Amino acid sequence: MKKLIQLLLLSIILVSCTPAQASWFGGSDLNIKLGNLEHQLKIQQGKTHELSQIACFLGIACVLFFIVGTAIGAKTRHDATQPTA
């Protein structure tokens, strides 16, 4: 019974409190600036992600071209050493 009374009193106290403003700054101008900066940061991170995907694709393409070029070069060198009839 004592726990129930404590719980009720705690809930009454918490309900009567005013909610805190979720911000680091007191002024609304600073909140707007902070929101704009966060938006710019998200855009920059998106661009960085796109560029890393492009770099990965180009790296894989370079490796594939290297393998194909090596195979063609080996075949050409092998054919060049063969006597022609």
C-alpha positions in Angstrom: 0.0 0.0 0.0 2.9 2.3 0.8 4.5 1.7 -2.6 1.2 2.5 -4.3 0.9 5.8 -2.5 4.5 6.7 -3.4 3.8 5.8 -7.0 0.7 7.9 -7.2 2.5 10.9 -5.6 5.4 10.5 -8.0 3.0 10.4 -11.0 1.1 13.5 -9.8 4.4 15.4 -9.4 5.6 14.3 -12.8 2.3 15.2 -14.5 2.2 18.7 -12.9 5.7 19.6 -14.1 6.1 21.6 -17.3 7.9 19.9 -20.1 11.5 21.0 -20.7 12.3 22.7 -24.0 14.4 20.2 -26.0 17.2 22.5 -27.1 20.7 23.4 -26.2 20.1 27.1 -26.7 17.6 29.5 -25.2 16.9 31.6 -28.3 14.8 30.3 -31.2 17.2 31.9 -33.8 20.0 29.6 -32.5 17.7 26.6 -32.8 16.9 27.5 -36.4 20.6 27.9 -37.1 21.3 24.5 -35.5 18.5 22.9 -37.5 19.9 24.3 -40.8 23.5 23.2 -39.9 22.2 19.6 -39.2 20.4 19.6 -42.5 23.5 20.7 -44.4 25.5 18.0 -42.6 23.0 15.3 -43.7 23.3 16.5 -47.3 27.1 16.4 -47.1 27.0 12.9 -45.6 24.7 11.8 -48.5 27.1 13.2 -51.1 30.1 11.5 -49.4 28.2 8.2 -49.4 27.5 8.6 -53.1 31.1 9.4 -53.9 32.3 6.4 -51.9 30.0 4.1 -53.9 31.3 5.6 -57.2 34.9 5.1 -56.1 34.2 1.5 -55.1 32.6 0.8 -58.5 35.5 2.3 -60.3 38.0 0.3 -58.2 36.2 -2.9 -59.1 36.1 -1.9 -62.8 39.9 -1.3 -62.7 40.6 -4.7 -61.2 38.4 -6.4 -63.8 40.1 -4.5 -66.7 43.5 -5.5 -65.2 42.5 -9.1 -65.2 41.1 -9.0 -68.8 44.2 -7.1 -70.0 46.5 -9.6 -68.4 44.6 -12.5 -70.0 44.7 -10.9 -73.4 48.4 -10.1 -73.0 49.2 -13.7 -72.0 47.2 -15.1 -74.9 49.0 -12.7 -77.4 52.4 -13.6 -76.0 51.6 -17.3 -76.2 50.4 -16.9 -79.8 53.5 -14.9 -80.8 55.9 -17.6 -79.6 54.1 -20.3 -81.7 55.8 -20.9 -85.1 53.6 -20.0 -88.0 53.0 -22.6 -90.7 
